[in-house]
């Protein structure tokens, strides 16, 4: 099963229930070599449910000692496709990364 690393809204129960139809169970992990940032979301349909116009993002830091904390979830292929649909309106794209634990996971970053 694929692994999905979240540092933002996909960790929230209400987002998981509306996106996957269930509450995900995950483990703490971190994304080395990145730092947190925020992006302004222009799509009002994406902003409306949560009421936030700025969402979490990560950017490469160029420093090995920087990390972004988050949660890694085991998801199905269908749930990964659902996450793609959830992230698309806010212009997030899926990319593969290696986490601090050494596990390879999917990650969404703003394009």
N, C-alpha and C positions, 0 to 999 in steps of 0.2 A: 504494500500500500504506500502511496506517496506521503511524504512529510511536507507540512506547510508551516513556515515560521511566520508568526505575527508579532508585530510590535505596536499595533494600533487597534482599529475597530473590530477586527476579526477575533479579538480576545473577549469582546463584550457579549454577554449572554443573549441580549435582544437581537444583535446582528447575527449570531450563530443560529438562533431559532428561525429567524426570517430567511436566512440564506441556505441553511442546511437541514432545517426541520428538526434539529436536535442540538443539545448542548455538547460541545466537544470536550474531551478530556485531554489535557496536555501536560507537558513538562517544561519547567524553566530551562532556558538556554540563552545564548547570546550570539550576536553577529559581530565577529571581529573585523576591524579595519573600516568600520562605518561609524557615523555619528548621526544623531537625530536632527531632523529639520521639520519645517512645516510648509505645506503648500496650500494656496488658496484654491478652493474648488468653485468653479464657475457654474456647474450644472445644478440648477436650483432643485431639480428632482432628487439629486443625490444628497444635497444639503438638508432638505426638508425633514426627513425622518429623524435625524440626530440633532438638527438645529445648529450645527457647527459648520462655518464656512471655511475653516482651516483644519486640515487633517495631517496626521503624522506622516512623515516620510523619512527615509534614510538616504544619506549620500556617502560615497567613499571618502574617508578622511585622509588616506595616505599614511596613516600611523598604525602600526601594529598593536599599540597599547589601547586604542580606542575600541569601544564595544557598545552595542545597543542591546539592551535586555529585552526579552520577549518570551514567547511561549511557542513550543513546537508541538504540532498536532498531527496525528495520523488520520488521514482522510481517504475516502474512496476516490476513484477517478471521476465519478459523477459529482462528488462534492467539490473536487478541484475545478471542474467545469462550472459549477455554480459560483465558486469564488471568482472565476474569470468574469462571469456576467456581473457579479456584484461590483467588482473593481473597475470594469471598463468605462462606465460613465464618468468616473473621476480621473480618467487617463492614467491609471496604474497598469503596469505590465508585469507579467510573471517572469522571473529569472531564477536560475539555479545558483545556490550558494552553499558554502561549507560553513557550518556553525562551529562555535567554540568546542562543542562536544565531539566534533569530527564527523557528525552526520551531515549528509547532503539533503537539502530541503529546498522547496520552492519559496520564493519571497516576492512580494509585490512592491514595486517602486514606481514613483511618478515618472512618466516619460519626459 
